[in-house]
Amino acid sequence: MSAPGPNAKIDIAQRDLRLDAYRGLALWFIFIDHTPGNSFEWLTLRNYGFSDATEVFVFVSGYTCMLAYGGALREQGWPTVIVRSLRRGLEIYAAFLLLVVVYLVLVWATGSSFYLDETNTRFFFENPGTALVHVVALQYAPVNTDILPTFVLLHIGFPLVLWILVRNAAVALAASFLLYLMVQLYGWHLPAWPTGELYFNPLAWQILFVIGAWSAGPGARRLAAILRSPVTAPLAVLFVTFSLVVTLSWRMEPLKWLIPDVVGGMIYPIYKSHLAPVRLVHFLALAGVVIRFVSPDCQGLLKPWPMAMIRCGENSLPIYCFSVLASFLAFVTLKEVSGGLAMQAAVSAAGIALIIAIANLLTWEAKLDRRGPKLF
């Protein structure tokens, strides 16, 4: 196939407000999930299936990258695509460094060694010089900041993904799956300090990123045909239901009898670091169910709560960084002040309210400055 020129046509789907809404909801879930000892985690996605909000972020990131950079390729050519992707990767990198610095200050301010292990920061305070070098090299990250190095690499590498996708989408998907398979079979990974590998292995998580990009671009029509198939929805619902039953059986003692030990042994442990196959399949099945049965009608998204989610999704990078800090402060509050249900409700509500307020402020400022929503 001949290489397309700068004006090559790419089948780009229109931006769907549901993307930002789902990403905003995922940010709320992440804040709650990142707060240890918070019983309200039972309201989040991770307790009802094999995947969680992380898969939402990576898939939507790939999807929105295709919408933005695919359009830029068609209108302005490869130099613009490369410059914009590098710039966004550097923005995420800068946000990661700033987040780590503020996080370390907050941990130090608590004055308690208890939080050093809870936040994976003991390595830094015992070896600050060495740790700082590894932070800059994206090889060391405190707890809950470790997804950002993976996003940096995915964004910087997106021009290559796009280049392959616009030439042969099937080859792009096959190459992505082969790399993912090597991770599952041989444990391929990128080095990190001091654990040996990045927690969110980019060589594994790239497959969701690529699938997201494929879904927004050359695979949009094929995806629509797959979703219309009479067997897709029943299979997706069946797997989502199976995942729900298995997950609940692991968390609720009275339900253990529902899943035989031999079945549980075949599934568990589910490695999040390498995006275990059951996590990948569960997310794809869940996404298929949502796309099939949730209406894309924008009118329903203009109500206050959906709009609040959209605002958070539009500003996902700063809101994610804030949520990491907010969840740590919520953890300290529950540990030092009170861990009761009333306090859990208070810190959860206060954290989400602050997240929404900051997101609305950022959107207001961006509109004044005529900037569009950022990718993450």
Helices and strands as residue ranges (DSSP letters): H 17-33, G 39-43, G 45-48, H 53-76, H 78-110, H 114-118, H 122-126, H 128-136, H 147-156, H 158-167, H 169-186, H 202-216, H 220-228, H 232-251, G 253-258, H 261-267, H 277-293, G 298-302, H 304-314, H 316-336, H 341-368
